[in-house]
Amino acid sequence: MKKLIIMFVLLNVCIFSQSRPDGNIQIWPNPFIDHINIKIENYLDNRDLVVYDILGNNVETFEIVTDGFSLKQFQLTLDLPNGVYIVVYGDIVTKIICQK
């Protein structure tokens, strides 16, 4: 029974992915419990990744330093209550859900 539940959770994980001429970004899992993974490709300039709550309040800001590399992958720990959050990276905006 436990194996079936674990497989169900894994199959219901969404990945936000956006490809653009100036770079690609992926954010997963969605919904998340306490961390999100981010993969950024071809963005060579430093940008902030900002997490807002549904009311527009800034709850987390992370400075993403690319160091001139074309690929950066990392994990961010987010200690947030259940709810819907908005992630902004440059002009890319997406919704993530915290579900504990």
CYANA upper distance limits for C-alpha pairs under 8 A (distance plus 0.5 A):
  1 MET  CA      5 ILE  CA      7.09
  2 LYS  CA      6 ILE  CA      6.77
  3 LYS  CA      7 MET  CA      6.67
  4 LEU  CA      8 PHE  CA      6.67
  5 ILE  CA      9 VAL  CA      6.83
  6 ILE  CA     10 LEU  CA      6.80
  7 MET  CA     11 LEU  CA      6.67
  8 PHE  CA     12 ASN  CA      6.85
  9 VAL  CA     13 VAL  CA      7.20
 13 VAL  CA     28 TRP  CA      8.02
 13 VAL  CA     29 PRO  CA      6.00
 13 VAL  CA     30 ASN  CA      6.19
 13 VAL  CA     31 PRO  CA      7.23
 14 CYS  CA     28 TRP  CA      6.92
 14 CYS  CA     29 PRO  CA      6.28
 14 CYS  CA     30 ASN  CA      5.50
 14 CYS  CA     31 PRO  CA      7.69
 15 ILE  CA     26 GLN  CA      7.09
 15 ILE  CA     27 ILE  CA      6.23
 15 ILE  CA     28 TRP  CA      5.19
 15 ILE  CA     29 PRO  CA      6.49
 15 ILE  CA     30 ASN  CA      6.92
 16 PHE  CA     25 ILE  CA      8.40
 16 PHE  CA     26 GLN  CA      5.85
 16 PHE  CA     27 ILE  CA      5.56
 16 PHE  CA     28 TRP  CA      6.91
 16 PHE  CA     30 ASN  CA      8.31
 16 PHE  CA     94 THR  CA      8.09
 17 SER  CA     24 ASN  CA      7.85
 17 SER  CA     25 ILE  CA      6.21
 17 SER  CA     26 GLN  CA      4.81
 17 SER  CA     27 ILE  CA      7.11
 18 GLN  CA     24 ASN  CA      6.12
 18 GLN  CA     25 ILE  CA      6.00
 18 GLN  CA     26 GLN  CA      7.10
 19 SER  CA     23 GLY  CA      6.73
 19 SER  CA     24 ASN  CA      4.89
 19 SER  CA     25 ILE  CA      7.23
 20 ARG  CA     24 ASN  CA      6.38
 22 ASP  CA     42 ASN  CA      7.12
 22 ASP  CA     43 TYR  CA      7.06
 23 GLY  CA     40 ILE  CA      7.90
 23 GLY  CA     41 GLU  CA      6.03
 23 GLY  CA     42 ASN  CA      5.06
 23 GLY  CA     43 TYR  CA      5.71
 24 ASN  CA     40 ILE  CA      6.29
 24 ASN  CA     41 GLU  CA      5.52
 24 ASN  CA     42 ASN  CA      7.13
 24 ASN  CA     43 TYR  CA      8.03
 25 ILE  CA     38 ILE  CA      7.65
 25 ILE  CA     39 LYS  CA      6.13
 25 ILE  CA     40 ILE  CA      5.05
 25 ILE  CA     41 GLU  CA      6.86
 26 GLN  CA     37 ASN  CA      8.47
 26 GLN  CA     38 ILE  CA      6.12
 26 GLN  CA     39 LYS  CA      5.59
 26 GLN  CA     40 ILE  CA      7.12
 27 ILE  CA     36 ILE  CA      7.17
 27 ILE  CA     37 ASN  CA      6.13
 27 ILE  CA     38 ILE  CA      5.17
 27 ILE  CA     39 LYS  CA      7.16
 28 TRP  CA     32 PHE  CA      8.14
 28 TRP  CA     36 ILE  CA      6.15
 28 TRP  CA     37 ASN  CA      5.77
 28 TRP  CA     38 ILE  CA      7.23
 29 PRO  CA     36 ILE  CA      6.56
 29 PRO  CA     37 ASN  CA      7.44
 30 ASN  CA     36 ILE  CA      8.42
 30 ASN  CA     96 ILE  CA      6.29
 30 ASN  CA     97 ILE  CA      6.58
 30 ASN  CA     98 CYS  CA      8.27
 31 PRO  CA     96 ILE  CA      6.76
 31 PRO  CA     97 ILE  CA      5.13
 31 PRO  CA     98 CYS  CA      6.10
 31 PRO  CA     99 GLN  CA      6.55
 32 PHE  CA     36 ILE  CA      6.98
 32 PHE  CA     96 ILE  CA      8.10
 32 PHE  CA     97 ILE  CA      6.75
 32 PHE  CA     98 CYS  CA      5.52
 32 PHE  CA     99 GLN  CA      6.49
 32 PHE  CA    100 LYS  CA      8.17
 33 ILE  CA     98 CYS  CA      6.13
 33 ILE  CA     99 GLN  CA      6.01
 33 ILE  CA    100 LYS  CA      5.60
 34 ASP  CA     77 THR  CA      6.34
 34 ASP  CA     78 LEU  CA      5.70
 34 ASP  CA     79 ASP  CA      6.32
 34 ASP  CA     80 LEU  CA      7.82
 34 ASP  CA     98 CYS  CA      8.06
 34 ASP  CA    100 LYS  CA      8.41
 35 HIS  CA     75 GLN  CA      7.11
 35 HIS  CA     76 LEU  CA      5.88
 35 HIS  CA     77 THR  CA      4.75
 35 HIS  CA     78 LEU  CA      5.75
 35 HIS  CA     79 ASP  CA      8.40
 36 ILE  CA     75 GLN  CA      6.21
 36 ILE  CA     76 LEU  CA      5.93
 36 ILE  CA     77 THR  CA      7.22
 36 ILE  CA     78 LEU  CA      8.00
 37 ASN  CA     73 GLN  CA      7.89
 37 ASN  CA     74 PHE  CA      6.35
 37 ASN  CA     75 GLN  CA      4.89
 37 ASN  CA     76 LEU  CA      6.89
 38 ILE  CA     73 GLN  CA      6.12
 38 ILE  CA     74 PHE  CA      6.02
 38 ILE  CA     75 GLN  CA      6.69
 38 ILE  CA     76 LEU  CA      8.27
 39 LYS  CA     71 LEU  CA      7.84
 39 LYS  CA     72 LYS  CA      6.30
 39 LYS  CA     73 GLN  CA      4.76
 39 LYS  CA     74 PHE  CA      7.14
 40 ILE  CA     70 SER  CA      8.33
 40 ILE  CA     71 LEU  CA      6.25
 40 ILE  CA     72 LYS  CA      5.69
 40 ILE  CA     73 GLN  CA      6.75
 41 GLU  CA     70 SER  CA      5.81
 41 GLU  CA     71 LEU  CA      4.93
 41 GLU  CA     72 LYS  CA      6.94
 42 ASN  CA     69 PHE  CA      8.19
 42 ASN  CA     70 SER  CA      4.83
 42 ASN  CA     71 LEU  CA      6.79
 43 TYR  CA     66 THR  CA      7.89
 43 TYR  CA     70 SER  CA      6.78
 43 TYR  CA     71 LEU  CA      8.43
 44 LEU  CA     66 THR  CA      6.42
 44 LEU  CA     67 ASP  CA      8.02
 44 LEU  CA     68 GLY  CA      5.78
 44 LEU  CA     69 PHE  CA      6.96
 44 LEU  CA     70 SER  CA      6.64
 45 ASP  CA     65 VAL  CA      8.08
 45 ASP  CA     66 THR  CA      6.96
 45 ASP  CA     68 GLY  CA      7.80
 46 ASN  CA     63 GLU  CA      7.89
 46 ASN  CA     64 ILE  CA      6.20
 46 ASN  CA     65 VAL  CA      5.39
 46 ASN  CA     66 THR  CA      6.30
 46 ASN  CA     67 ASP  CA      8.48
 47 ARG  CA     63 GLU  CA      6.69
 47 ARG  CA     64 ILE  CA      5.94
 47 ARG  CA     65 VAL  CA      7.52
 47 ARG  CA     89 TYR  CA      7.39
 47 ARG  CA     90 GLY  CA      6.90
 48 ASP  CA     61 THR  CA      7.13
 48 ASP  CA     62 PHE  CA      6.07
 48 ASP  CA     63 GLU  CA      4.98
 48 ASP  CA     64 ILE  CA      6.11
 48 ASP  CA     89 TYR  CA      6.71
 48 ASP  CA     90 GLY  CA      7.60
 49 LEU  CA     61 THR  CA      6.34
 49 LEU  CA     62 PHE  CA      5.63
 49 LEU  CA     63 GLU  CA      6.82
 49 LEU  CA     64 ILE  CA      7.21
 49 LEU  CA     87 VAL  CA      7.43
 49 LEU  CA     88 VAL  CA      6.21
 49 LEU  CA     89 TYR  CA      5.17
 49 LEU  CA     90 GLY  CA      7.96
 50 VAL  CA     58 ASN  CA      7.55
 50 VAL  CA     59 VAL  CA      8.34
 50 VAL  CA     60 GLU  CA      6.37
 50 VAL  CA     61 THR  CA      4.97
 50 VAL  CA     62 PHE  CA      6.83
 50 VAL  CA     87 VAL  CA      6.22
 50 VAL  CA     88 VAL  CA      5.68
 50 VAL  CA     89 TYR  CA      7.09
 51 VAL  CA     58 ASN  CA      6.56
 51 VAL  CA     59 VAL  CA      6.25
 51 VAL  CA     60 GLU  CA      5.57
 51 VAL  CA     61 THR  CA      6.80
 51 VAL  CA     85 TYR  CA      7.04
 51 VAL  CA     86 ILE  CA      6.11
 51 VAL  CA     87 VAL  CA      5.12
 51 VAL  CA     88 VAL  CA      6.98
 52 TYR  CA     56 GLY  CA      5.89
 52 TYR  CA     57 ASN  CA      5.76
 52 TYR  CA     58 ASN  CA      4.97
 52 TYR  CA     59 VAL  CA      5.89
 52 TYR  CA     60 GLU  CA      7.57
 52 TYR  CA     85 TYR  CA      6.07
 52 TYR  CA     86 ILE  CA      5.56
 52 TYR  CA     87 VAL  CA      7.00
 53 ASP  CA     57 ASN  CA      5.93
 53 ASP  CA     58 ASN  CA      7.15
 53 ASP  CA     59 VAL  CA      7.00
 53 ASP  CA     83 GLY  CA      8.34
 53 ASP  CA     84 VAL  CA      7.08
 53 ASP  CA     85 TYR  CA      5.14
 53 ASP  CA     86 ILE  CA      6.81
 54 ILE  CA     83 GLY  CA      8.36
 54 ILE  CA     84 VAL  CA      6.42
 54 ILE  CA     85 TYR  CA      6.12
 54 ILE  CA     86 ILE  CA      7.41
 66 THR  CA     70 SER  CA      8.03
 66 THR  CA     71 LEU  CA      8.49
 66 THR  CA     72 LYS  CA      7.31
 80 LEU  CA     98 CYS  CA      7.62
 81 PRO  CA     98 CYS  CA      7.34
 81 PRO  CA     99 GLN  CA      8.50
 81 PRO  CA    100 LYS  CA      8.42
 82 ASN  CA     97 ILE  CA      7.88
 82 ASN  CA     98 CYS  CA      5.27
 82 ASN  CA     99 GLN  CA      5.60
 82 ASN  CA    100 LYS  CA      6.83
 83 GLY  CA     97 ILE  CA      6.27
 83 GLY  CA     98 CYS  CA      5.80
 83 GLY  CA     99 GLN  CA      7.39
 84 VAL  CA     95 LYS  CA      7.39
 84 VAL  CA     96 ILE  CA      6.45
 84 VAL  CA     97 ILE  CA      5.05
 84 VAL  CA     98 CYS  CA      6.90
 85 TYR  CA     95 LYS  CA      6.21
 85 TYR  CA     96 ILE  CA      5.72
 85 TYR  CA     97 ILE  CA      6.50
 85 TYR  CA     98 CYS  CA      8.09
 86 ILE  CA     93 VAL  CA      7.36
 86 ILE  CA     94 THR  CA      6.22
 86 ILE  CA     95 LYS  CA      5.04
 86 ILE  CA     96 ILE  CA      6.63
 87 VAL  CA     93 VAL  CA      6.18
 87 VAL  CA     94 THR  CA      5.82
 87 VAL  CA     95 LYS  CA      6.62
 87 VAL  CA     96 ILE  CA      7.55
 88 VAL  CA     92 ILE  CA      6.15
 88 VAL  CA     93 VAL  CA      5.08
 88 VAL  CA     94 THR  CA      7.19
 89 TYR  CA     93 VAL  CA      7.09
